[in-house]
Amino acid sequence: MTSIKEQAAISRLLSFLQEWDNASRNLRSQILTKFIDSNEGKTGPELEQEFSQGASLFLIRLTTWLRITYMTGLDLEKILRSIGIFLSAVSSNRYLIEFLEIGGVLTLLEILGLEKIKEEDKRESVKLLQIIASTGRKYKELICESYGVRSIAEFLAKSQSEETQEEVQILLDTLLHGNPKYQNQVYKGLIALLPCGSPKAQQLALQTLRTAQSIIGATHPSIVDCVLTVLGTMHLEVQYEAIELIKDLIHYDVRLPLLKGLVALLIPSVKETSKLQANIFTESSILQVTTQLPVFLKQAAAAKTIGILARSDLKVAEELLYLRVIHSLMTAMGNTDHSNSQRLASLTLEFFVQMFPLVEEHVHKSMGEELYQLFLSNAEILYAKMDSIQADILAANKVNVSKALCLCEGTTNSCFSFFMGPGDVNEVEYVTHFEKHQPESKE
């Protein structure tokens, strides 16, 4: 037989449940507010004590009401926060199972895709997905099997709240760790985010991609084009993350296509530059067109990135020489339509000139004495000092250091020390190996 105290507790529970069942929407909202204020942070046993061992009966009502009303968005944040109290409670795995058994994951993912739902409500949905994902591998797999990665990534791209986007990043990072069956799916989802129109989403995707890359240890072919495209951003925080990812990717099997892609960005195609010429006749401000054209932003970012890579690893600098980076940098220096491209290309060229005597010889000869002395005096502000004729000389340069390097193949070590400058002769073996795998220069 139950004691009088237990009977009183059961009576209170039944009375509470009856009140909920008969309550109007406004009264239910008040009940939820009181429940959240009184029970946030409680453990599973404490919730059971609060509900006289019948907490699941209230959770069932919450999840049922959620499924009935979530498309309307009415009191959605309160409902989700209330369910979160159950799911996040210590020693509450039974509540999580009960929530999942009624299709809780699918409901949460659907909420992310509904246009009429408020951003705050969707953020609460993300937080519940975080709780579920952090519980264990099988729960991460359940989210991924429910097409969760796609839904979450699309929401990140469309979200207008940085706070919400940061919560989504936490969720994606959680799905990435300890989830070998679907970690590649998360990785591909992050790559797919890179072309999106949200700078914050791009920044967070790039950050998480660095983690994903170290976990997976292999690259997807599409990552090269995607990350190079991101370099055309006007947002420096996004560009920074893109360059940091490129610094990591340089150690994987996409090293050569990545370097080739960076060098190619230094000389925009005729098709891309012709768009600018067309815009000059249609836009009221030429300055606005030229400073914001993505092709020139990518050109400047490529010059900056090449400089960073070359300074951090001499072997990368040597590989870039074979890809005719000197010719391309000088061409970018002659782009009078974008001073930042000129400045960054000039600074990067300065490093190569200082490091490799052969580069210094070819650059000096191509520039001529007067322009070369201007370059030596202050590479960073060269663009502001040179005239239009000197800019044309740079833009039309025919420097081909790679051809000179190839002529050294099969000769003595003295030839290598000539173009490498002061360095380790042991690097000769690496350079010789790299030469043999390069296509013969057409020029």
C-alpha positions in Angstrom: 0.0 0.0 0.0 1.1 3.5 -0.7 1.6 5.9 2.1 -0.5 9.0 2.6 2.5 11.1 1.6 2.8 9.2 -1.7 -0.9 9.4 -2.4 -0.8 13.2 -1.9 2.2 13.4 -4.3 0.4 11.3 -7.0 -2.7 13.5 -6.5 -0.7 16.6 -7.1 0.8 15.1 -10.3 -2.6 14.1 -11.6 -4.0 17.5 -10.8 -1.1 19.2 -12.6 -1.5 17.0 -15.7 -5.2 17.6 -15.8 -4.6 21.4 -15.5 -2.3 21.1 -18.5 -4.7 19.0 -20.5 -7.5 21.5 -20.0 -5.5 24.7 -20.2 -5.8 27.3 -23.0 -2.7 28.3 -25.0 -2.1 31.3 -22.8 -2.3 29.3 -19.6 0.0 26.6 -21.0 2.5 29.4 -21.8 2.3 30.5 -18.1 2.8 26.9 -16.9 5.9 26.5 -19.1 7.4 29.8 -17.8 7.0 28.6 -14.3 8.3 25.1 -15.1 11.5 26.7 -16.7 12.1 29.0 -13.8 11.7 26.2 -11.2 13.5 23.3 -12.9 16.3 24.6 -15.1 19.6 22.7 -14.2 17.9 19.9 -12.3 19.1 16.3 -12.6 16.9 13.4 -13.8 16.3 12.1 -10.2 15.3 15.6 -9.1 12.8 16.0 -11.9 11.3 12.6 -11.0 11.0 13.8 -7.4 9.3 17.0 -8.6 6.8 15.0 -10.6 6.4 12.1 -8.2 8.2 9.6 -10.5 5.9 10.7 -13.3 8.1 13.2 -15.2 7.8 11.2 -18.4 4.1 11.9 -18.4 4.7 15.6 -18.7 7.5 15.1 -21.3 5.1 13.1 -23.5 2.6 16.0 -23.3 5.4 18.5 -24.2 6.6 16.5 -27.2 3.0 15.9 -28.4 2.2 19.6 -28.2 5.5 20.4 -30.0 4.6 18.1 -32.9 1.1 19.6 -33.2 2.1 23.3 -33.0 5.7 23.7 -34.2 4.7 24.8 -37.7 2.8 27.7 -36.2 5.8 28.9 -34.1 3.5 29.6 -31.1 5.4 29.5 -27.8 8.0 27.3 -29.6 11.0 28.7 -27.7 9.3 27.9 -24.4 8.4 24.4 -25.5 11.9 23.6 -26.7 13.5 25.1 -23.6 11.2 22.9 -21.4 12.1 19.8 -23.4 15.8 20.8 -23.1 15.5 20.7 -19.3 14.6 17.0 -19.6 17.2 16.1 -22.3 20.1 18.0 -20.6 19.4 16.7 -17.1 22.1 14.4 -15.6 21.1 10.8 -15.5 18.2 11.4 -17.9 18.9 9.0 -20.8 15.4 7.6 -20.6 14.0 11.1 -21.4 16.2 11.3 -24.5 15.1 7.9 -25.7 11.4 8.8 -25.2 11.9 12.0 -27.2 13.7 10.2 -30.1 11.1 7.5 -30.2 8.4 9.9 -31.3 10.5 11.4 -34.1 12.1 14.3 -32.1 15.2 14.6 -34.3 13.1 14.9 -37.5 10.9 17.6 -35.9 13.9 19.6 -34.8 15.5 19.4 -38.2 12.2 20.5 -39.9 12.0 23.5 -37.6 15.3 24.7 -39.1 13.9 24.8 -42.6 10.6 26.6 -41.8 10.7 30.2 -43.1 8.0 31.6 -40.7 9.8 30.3 -37.5 11.7 33.0 -35.6 15.5 32.8 -35.4 15.4 32.5 -31.6 13.2 29.4 -31.9 15.5 27.8 -34.4 18.5 28.5 -32.1 16.7 26.5 -29.4 16.2 23.7 -31.8 20.0 23.7 -32.6 20.7 23.6 -28.9 18.6 20.5 -28.5 20.4 18.9 -31.4 23.7 19.7 -29.7 22.5 17.8 -26.6 21.4 14.8 -28.6 24.7 14.8 -30.7 26.9 15.1 -27.6 25.3 12.0 -26.0 27.1 9.5 -28.1 28.0 8.1 -31.5 24.7 6.4 -32.3 22.9 9.7 -31.7 25.2 11.6 -34.1 24.6 8.9 -36.7 20.8 9.2 -36.1 21.0 13.0 -36.9 23.1 12.3 -40.0 20.8 9.5 -41.2 17.9 11.9 -41.0 19.6 14.2 -43.6 20.7 16.4 -40.7 24.0 17.6 -42.2 22.2 19.1 -45.2 19.5 20.7 -43.1 22.0 22.1 -40.6 24.4 23.4 -43.3 21.6 25.1 -45.2 20.3 26.8 -42.0 23.9 28.1 -41.3 24.0 29.6 -44.7 20.6 31.3 -44.4 20.8 32.4 -40.7 20.9 36.1 -40.1 22.1 35.9 -36.5 25.8 35.4 -35.7 24.9 34.0 -32.3 22.8 31.3 -33.9 25.5 30.6 -36.6 28.0 30.0 -33.8 25.7 27.6 -32.2 25.4 25.7 -35.5 29.2 25.6 -35.8 29.3 23.9 -32.4 26.7 21.3 -33.6 28.7 20.6 -36.8 31.9 20.3 -34.9 30.2 17.8 -32.5 28.9 15.8 -35.5 32.5 15.7 -36.9 34.1 14.2 -33.8 33.6 10.5 -32.9 31.4 9.9 -36.0 33.6 7.9 -38.4 30.6 6.7 -40.4 29.4 10.2 -41.4 32.4 12.4 -40.8 33.0 12.6 -44.6 29.4 13.7 -45.0 30.0 16.6 -42.6 33.3 17.4 -44.4 31.5 17.7 -47.8 28.7 19.7 -46.2 31.3 22.3 -44.9 32.9 22.5 -48.4 29.4 23.1 -49.9 29.0 26.1 -47.6 32.0 28.0 -48.9 30.3 29.6 -51.9 27.3 30.8 -49.8 26.5 34.5 -49.5 26.9 34.8 -45.7 30.4 35.9 -44.6 29.9 34.6 -41.1 28.9 31.2 -42.4 31.9 31.1 -44.6 34.2 32.1 -41.8 32.8 29.4 -39.5 32.8 26.8 -42.2 36.5 27.5 -42.9 37.4 27.2 -39.3 35.6 23.9 -38.9 37.1 22.6 -42.1 40.5 22.9 -40.6 39.5 20.6 -37.8 37.7 18.2 -40.3 40.8 18.1 -42.5 43.0 17.0 -39.6 40.5 14.3 -38.6 39.8 12.9 -42.0 43.4 13.1 -43.3 42.4 13.2 -47.0 41.0 15.9 -49.3 38.0 16.2 -51.5 38.9 17.5 -55.1 36.4 20.3 -54.9 38.0 22.0 -52.0 40.7 23.7 -54.1 38.3 25.6 -56.3 36.0 26.4 -53.4 38.7 27.8 -51.1 40.3 29.8 -54.0 36.9 31.3 -54.8 36.5 32.4 -51.2 39.7 34.5 -51.6 37.5 37.0 -53.6 35.8 38.1 -50.4 35.7 41.6 -49.2 35.7 40.5 -45.6 39.2 40.2 -44.2 38.2 37.8 -41.4 36.9 35.3 -44.1 40.1 35.8 -46.1 42.2 35.1 -43.0 40.5 31.8 -42.4 40.8 30.9 -46.1 44.5 31.5 -46.0 44.9 29.5 -42.8 43.1 26.6 -44.4 45.3 26.9 -47.5 48.4 26.7 -45.2 47.0 23.4 -43.9 46.0 22.0 -47.4 49.5 22.6 -48.8 50.6 19.5 -46.8 48.0 17.2 -48.6 47.7 15.8 -52.1 46.1 19.0 -53.4 49.4 20.9 -53.0 50.2 21.2 -56.7 46.7 22.2 -58.0 46.5 24.6 -55.1 49.7 26.3 -56.0 48.8 26.4 -59.7 45.4 27.9 -58.8 47.0 30.7 -56.7 49.5 31.6 -59.5 46.6 31.6 -62.1 44.7 34.1 -60.0 47.5 36.6 -60.4 46.6 37.0 -64.1 42.8 37.3 -64.5 41.5 35.8 -67.8 40.4 38.1 -70.7 36.8 37.0 -70.1 36.9 38.3 -66.4 38.6 41.6 -67.2 36.3 42.2 -70.1 33.4 42.3 -67.5 35.2 45.2 -65.9 35.5 47.1 -69.2 31.8 46.7 -69.7 31.0 47.9 -66.2 33.0 51.0 -66.6 30.5 52.3 -69.2 27.5 51.4 -67.1 28.5 52.3 -63.5 28.6 55.8 -62.3 31.7 55.2 -60.2 34.7 53.5 -61.8 36.3 53.4 -58.4 33.4 51.4 -56.9 33.6 48.9 -59.8 37.4 48.3 -59.7 37.9 48.1 -55.9 35.1 45.6 -55.4 35.5 43.4 -58.5 36.0 39.9 -57.1 38.6 39.0 -59.7 40.9 41.8 -58.4 40.2 40.9 -54.8 41.3 37.3 -55.6 44.4 38.6 -57.4 45.4 40.6 -54.3 44.6 37.8 -51.9 46.6 35.3 -54.1 49.6 37.6 -54.0 49.3 37.8 -50.3 48.8 34.1 -49.8 51.8 33.2 -52.1 54.0 35.5 -50.0 52.9 33.8 -46.8 53.4 30.3 -48.2 56.8 31.1 -49.7 58.1 32.7 -46.5 57.0 29.8 -44.3 58.5 27.0 -46.5 61.4 27.4 -48.9 60.5 24.3 -50.8 57.1 25.8 -51.6 58.9 28.9 -52.8 61.0 26.7 -55.1 57.9 25.0 -56.5 56.3 28.3 -57.2 59.3 29.4 -59.3 58.7 26.4 -61.6 55.1 27.6 -62.0 56.2 31.0 -63.3 55.1 32.9 -60.2 57.6 35.7 -60.9 56.1 36.5 -64.3 52.6 36.4 -62.8 53.6 38.6 -59.8 55.1 41.2 -62.1 52.0 41.2 -64.2 49.8 41.8 -61.1 52.2 44.7 -60.2 51.2 46.3 -63.5 47.5 46.2 -62.8 46.8 50.0 -62.3 43.1 49.2 -61.8 43.8 47.8 -58.3 46.5 49.3 -56.1 46.2 46.6 -53.4 47.1 43.9 -56.0 50.1 46.0 -57.0 51.2 46.5 -53.4 50.9 42.9 -52.3 52.4 41.4 -55.4 55.3 43.8 -55.0 55.9 42.8 -51.4 55.9 39.1 -52.4 58.2 39.6 -55.4 60.6 41.4 -53.0 60.9 38.2 -51.0 61.7 36.1 -54.1 64.3 38.7 -55.2 66.0 38.7 -51.9 66.0 34.9 -51.6 67.0 33.8 -55.1 69.8 35.5 -57.0 68.5 34.1 -60.3 65.2 35.8 -59.7 67.0 39.1 -58.9 68.9 38.9 -62.2 65.8 38.3 -64.3 63.6 40.9 -62.5 66.4 43.5 -62.7 66.8 42.9 -66.4 63.1 43.0 -67.1 62.3 46.1 -65.1 65.3 48.2 -66.2 67.5 50.2 -63.9 65.2 53.1 -63.0 62.2 51.0 -62.1 64.3 48.4 -60.4 65.9 51.0 -58.1 62.4 52.3 -57.2 61.4 48.7 -56.4 64.5 48.2 -54.2 64.0 51.5 -52.3 60.4 50.7 -51.1 58.5 47.8 -52.7 55.3 48.5 -50.7 54.7 51.9 -52.2 56.2 51.2 -55.7 52.7 51.4 -57.2 52.4 55.0 -56.2 55.7 56.1 -57.6 55.8 54.4 -61.0 54.4 55.9 -64.2 52.0 54.4 -66.7 54.9 53.3 -69.0 56.6 51.4 -66.1 53.3 49.8 -65.2 53.0 48.6 -68.9 56.5 47.2 -68.7 55.5 45.1 -65.7 52.1 44.0 -67.2 53.8 42.9 -70.4 56.9 41.2 -68.9 58.2 38.0 -70.4 60.2 36.8 -67.4 60.6 33.0 -67.4 62.6 31.9 -64.4 61.3 28.4 -64.7 63.0 28.0 -68.1 66.3 29.1 -66.6 65.9 26.6 -63.8 65.2 23.8 -66.2 68.5 24.6 -68.0 70.3 23.8 -64.7 69.0 20.2 -64.7 71.8 17.8 -64.9 74.5 20.3 -64.0 76.6 20.7 -60.9 75.5 21.8 -57.5 77.0 25.3 -58.2 74.1 26.0 -60.5 71.6 25.2 -57.7 73.3 27.4 -55.2 73.2 30.2 -57.9 69.4 30.3 -58.0 68.7 29.3 -54.5 71.0 31.7 -52.8 72.5 30.8 -49.4 70.8 27.6 -48.3 71.2 23.9 -47.6 72.7 22.0 -50.5 70.8 18.9 -49.3 67.7 20.6 -50.8 69.2 20.0 -54.3 67.9 16.4 -54.3 64.3 17.6 -53.6 64.5 20.3 -56.4 65.8 17.8 -58.9 62.9 15.5 -58.1 60.4 18.3 -58.5 61.9 19.3 -61.9 61.4 15.8 -63.3 57.7 15.9 -62.5 57.0 19.2 -64.2 55.7 19.6 -67.7 58.2 21.3 -70.1 57.7 25.0 -70.3 56.0 26.1 -73.5 57.7 29.5 -73.5 
